[in-house]
């Protein structure tokens, strides 16, 4: 039965199956999005067919009663089952970020979530490779110090737009949830691509406690690839299962985007992933990054970060860290073996 004090999205009367996402023109601004959700949409009656704007035509989003209070959007008359933060890491993805933001507000409201959206952009150093792990770790560290009482974290790629209302954006109580089973690239005739079972990238939902148990993401992955697989290895080591929605609902449209340079050190880093779990991750982030700017509006909290306070050199530093770690492991193993031999000798004598 429905409990109005713990309202689950499955009870929402605004669920209609397919989500009618909008691809705005490239001239869309953050002010356009702010104005749409605080002015244009709230003055729209539910029986209105379409909305025309300067940045998109034929918008059919419903005016779902919402109020902004104390940093979060709340559905009127309902207490959502969770308080959700949607976190989106960025570097040079402005159109994707705006398209995501414009659509995600509508998607979250159809599910009647209590939510906030946080964009996390790597702005310094500009010529540095993207470090998604450091962006997530920093933003979650920032969130933990706020008074928002977040109970569900959604780690979300900027280029993915959900296609179905039945893909519920709620955290499970015991295990992380991965909702990106299939992705259809925009304007690609090949249809949906189904990713390998080990994959947890794209969209991942988990609680603060789960994130801390994993020590978050590794901070060592510079460039494209490896950080999500590293997190998956941490999940395995901590014996955490992954929950997924049914195959037909966990579907997304993938927006076009340039892919950054590959991380050529990723395979070496993955080899020793679980050995670094306690010394490389969320607990170590405060000495590695700095929030340069925080810009808050009703529709978004925008964090801009310097992610290189330790002056890490991409590949060279990563390999150096691995070498250092291997030396430490060899020393510890040698010491342990000597102790075992010495103990055995004493007992035998």
C-alpha positions in Angstrom: 0.0 0.0 0.0 1.1 3.6 -0.6 2.7 5.3 2.4 2.6 9.1 1.9 5.5 9.6 4.3 7.7 7.3 2.2 6.5 7.8 -1.3 8.1 5.5 -3.9 8.2 6.6 -7.5 6.2 3.5 -8.6 3.1 5.2 -7.0 3.5 8.4 -9.1 0.5 9.3 -11.2 2.8 11.1 -13.7 4.5 7.9 -15.0 3.6 7.3 -18.6 6.2 4.8 -19.8 8.5 6.3 -22.4 10.1 9.6 -21.3 9.7 12.3 -24.0 13.2 13.8 -23.7 14.0 17.1 -25.5 17.1 17.9 -27.6 17.4 21.7 -27.2 19.1 23.9 -29.7 22.8 24.7 -29.1 21.8 28.3 -28.0 20.3 27.0 -24.8 21.7 28.7 -21.6 21.6 27.8 -17.9 19.4 30.9 -17.5 16.9 29.4 -20.0 16.7 26.3 -17.9 16.3 28.3 -14.7 13.5 30.4 -16.2 11.7 27.3 -17.7 11.4 25.5 -14.4 10.7 28.5 -12.2 8.5 30.5 -14.5 7.4 29.1 -17.8 6.5 25.5 -16.7 4.8 26.5 -13.5 2.4 28.8 -15.4 1.5 25.9 -17.8 -1.8 24.1 -17.3 -1.7 20.3 -17.4 -4.0 20.2 -20.4 -1.8 22.4 -22.4 -0.5 20.5 -25.4 3.0 22.0 -26.1 5.3 24.7 -25.1 7.4 26.8 -27.6 10.6 28.4 -26.5 13.6 30.1 -28.1 15.8 27.1 -27.4 13.4 24.2 -28.2 10.0 23.6 -29.9 7.1 21.3 -29.0 8.0 20.7 -25.4 5.4 18.5 -23.7 6.6 18.3 -20.1 3.8 18.4 -17.5 3.6 21.0 -14.8 4.0 18.8 -11.8 3.6 20.7 -8.5 7.1 21.2 -6.9 8.7 23.5 -4.4 12.3 24.4 -3.8 13.2 24.4 -0.1 16.6 24.3 1.7 18.6 23.3 -1.4 16.3 20.6 -2.6 13.3 20.2 -4.9 10.3 18.6 -3.2 7.0 17.3 -4.7 4.1 19.2 -3.1 2.1 17.1 -0.5 4.5 14.2 -0.7 7.5 13.0 1.3 9.7 11.0 -1.0 11.2 7.7 0.2 14.7 9.2 -0.3 16.6 12.4 -0.6 18.5 12.2 -3.8 21.6 13.9 -5.1 22.3 13.5 -8.9 26.1 14.0 -9.5 27.4 14.7 -13.0 31.2 14.9 -13.7 32.2 17.2 -16.7 35.1 18.5 -18.8 34.3 20.4 -22.0 30.7 19.0 -22.2 28.7 22.2 -22.0 25.9 21.2 -24.4 25.6 17.8 -22.9 25.4 19.3 -19.4 22.6 21.7 -20.4 20.7 19.0 -22.2 21.0 16.6 -19.3 20.0 19.3 -16.8 16.9 20.3 -18.8 15.7 16.7 -19.2 16.6 15.4 -15.7 14.5 17.9 -13.9 11.4 16.7 -15.8 12.4 13.0 -15.4 12.9 13.3 -11.6 9.6 15.1 -11.2 7.7 12.5 -13.1 9.0 10.0 -10.4 8.2 12.6 -7.7 11.7 12.5 -6.3 13.1 14.9 -3.6 16.3 15.8 -5.4 19.1 18.1 -6.2 21.5 18.1 -9.3 25.2 18.8 -9.0 27.4 19.4 -12.0 31.1 18.8 -11.2 33.5 20.3 -13.7 37.2 19.9 -14.0 38.5 23.3 -14.9 42.1 23.3 -13.7 44.5 22.4 -15.0 42.9 22.9 -18.4 45.4 20.8 -20.3 45.1 17.9 -17.9 43.4 14.6 -18.6 40.0 14.0 -17.1 39.9 12.5 -13.6 36.4 11.3 -13.0 37.2 9.6 -9.7 38.6 12.8 -8.1 35.5 14.7 -9.3 33.1 12.3 -7.7 35.1 12.0 -4.5 35.3 15.7 -4.1 31.7 16.4 -4.8 30.5 13.7 -2.3 32.9 15.0 0.3 31.3 18.4 -0.3 27.8 17.0 0.0 28.6 15.2 3.2 29.4 18.6 4.8 26.1 20.1 3.8 22.9 19.9 5.7 20.8 18.3 3.0 20.5 14.8 4.6 21.1 13.1 1.3 20.2 9.4 1.4 20.8 8.3 -2.2 23.7 9.2 -4.5 23.3 8.9 -8.2 26.6 8.9 -10.2 25.5 9.9 -13.7 27.3 10.4 -17.0 26.3 13.7 -18.7 25.7 12.1 -22.1 23.0 9.6 -20.9 19.3 10.5 -20.9 16.9 7.8 -19.5 14.2 6.7 -21.9 11.6 5.1 -19.5 9.8 6.3 -16.4 9.9 2.8 -15.0 13.7 3.1 -14.5 13.3 4.2 -10.9 16.0 6.4 -9.6 16.0 5.0 -6.0 18.8 3.4 -4.0 18.5 -0.1 -2.7 19.0 -0.6 1.0 21.8 -3.3 0.8 23.5 -3.1 -2.6 24.4 -0.6 -5.3 22.1 -0.4 -8.3 23.3 -0.1 -11.9 20.7 1.2 -14.3 22.6 1.3 -17.6 21.9 -2.0 -19.3 21.4 -0.7 -22.8 22.4 2.5 -24.6 21.3 3.7 -28.0 23.6 6.3 -29.5 21.6 9.3 -30.8 21.1 9.1 -34.6 22.8 5.7 -34.7 20.9 3.1 -36.7 22.5 0.1 -34.9 20.0 0.3 -32.1 20.8 -0.5 -28.5 24.2 -1.7 -27.3 24.2 -4.1 -24.4 27.2 -3.7 -22.2 29.2 -6.4 -20.4 27.9 -7.6 -17.0 31.0 -6.4 -15.2 30.3 -2.8 -16.3 29.1 -0.4 -13.6 29.7 2.9 -15.5 27.0 5.2 -16.9 24.6 5.5 -14.0 25.2 4.0 -10.6 23.1 4.5 -7.4 24.4 3.9 -3.9 24.3 5.3 -0.4 26.9 7.2 1.5 27.7 4.1 3.6 28.2 2.0 0.5 30.5 4.6 -1.1 32.6 4.8 2.1 32.9 1.0 2.3 34.5 1.1 -1.1 36.5 4.2 -0.3 34.9 5.7 -3.3 36.8 5.9 -6.6 40.5 5.6 -7.1 42.2 9.0 -7.5 44.9 7.7 -10.0 43.0 7.3 -13.3 43.9 10.2 -15.7 42.2 10.0 -19.1 39.5 7.7 -20.5 39.0 4.3 -19.1 39.6 2.1 -16.1 38.1 4.0 -13.1 34.7 2.3 -13.4 36.3 -1.2 -13.6 38.5 -0.3 -10.7 35.3 0.5 -8.7 33.8 -2.8 -9.8 36.8 -4.7 -8.4 36.3 -2.9 -5.1 32.7 -4.0 -5.1 33.8 -7.6 -5.6 36.4 -7.4 -2.9 33.8 -6.1 -0.5 31.4 -8.8 -1.6 28.8 -6.3 -2.8 26.3 -7.5 -5.3 25.0 -5.2 -8.1 21.2 -4.8 -8.5 19.8 -3.9 -11.9 16.3 -3.0 -13.2 14.6 -5.3 -15.7 16.3 -5.2 -19.1 13.4 -3.5 -20.9 13.5 -0.4 -18.6 17.2 0.2 -18.0 17.6 2.0 -21.4 19.2 5.3 -22.3 19.9 7.6 -25.2 23.6 8.5 -25.6 24.3 12.1 -26.6 27.2 12.6 -29.0 30.5 13.6 -27.3 34.2 13.6 -28.1 36.1 10.9 -26.2 39.1 12.1 -24.3 42.6 10.5 -24.5 42.9 7.0 -23.2 44.6 6.2 -20.0 47.4 3.9 -21.1 48.3 3.1 -17.5 44.8 1.7 -16.7 45.6 -2.0 -17.0 48.6 -1.7 -14.6 46.5 0.1 -12.1 43.7 -2.4 -12.4 46.1 -5.2 -11.6 46.6 -3.9 -8.1 43.3 -2.2 -7.6 42.0 -3.9 -4.4 45.4 -3.6 -2.7 45.0 0.2 -2.8 41.5 0.3 -1.6 42.2 1.8 1.9 45.0 4.1 0.7 43.6 5.5 -2.6 40.1 6.9 -2.7 37.5 9.0 -1.0 39.3 9.2 2.4 42.4 10.7 0.7 40.7 13.3 -1.5 41.0 16.5 0.5 44.7 16.8 -0.1 44.3 16.2 -3.9 41.7 18.7 -5.1 40.2 22.1 -4.4 36.8 23.6 -5.2 37.5 26.8 -7.0 34.0 28.0 -7.4 30.5 27.1 -6.2 27.6 28.5 -8.2 24.1 27.7 -6.9 20.8 28.4 -8.5 17.4 26.8 -8.1 18.1 24.3 -10.8 21.7 23.3 -10.2 24.7 23.5 -8.0 27.8 23.9 -10.1 31.2 23.0 -8.7 34.4 23.9 -10.5 37.5 22.0 -9.4 41.2 22.0 -9.5 41.9 18.3 -9.4 45.7 18.3 -9.4 46.9 19.8 -6.1 49.4 17.0 -5.7 50.9 17.8 -9.2 50.4 14.3 -10.4 51.9 13.5 -13.7 49.5 11.4 -15.6 51.0 8.1 -16.8 54.4 8.6 -15.2 52.9 9.2 -11.8 50.5 6.3 -12.1 53.3 3.9 -13.0 55.4 5.4 -10.2 52.6 4.7 -7.7 52.4 1.1 -8.9 56.2 0.6 -8.7 56.2 2.1 -5.2 53.3 -0.2 -4.2 55.0 -3.3 -5.6 58.2 -2.5 -3.7 56.1 -2.2 -0.5 54.3 -5.4 -1.2 57.7 -7.2 -1.9 59.2 -5.9 1.3 56.1 -6.9 3.4 56.0 -10.4 1.8 59.7 -10.9 2.4 59.4 -9.8 6.0 56.4 -12.1 6.5 58.2 -15.1 5.0 61.3 -14.5 7.1 59.1 -14.3 10.2 57.3 -17.6 9.3 60.6 -19.4 8.7 62.1 -18.0 11.9 59.0 -19.1 13.9 59.1 -22.5 12.4 62.8 -22.9 13.1 62.3 -21.9 16.8 59.4 -24.4 17.2 61.4 -27.2 15.6 64.5 -26.6 17.7 
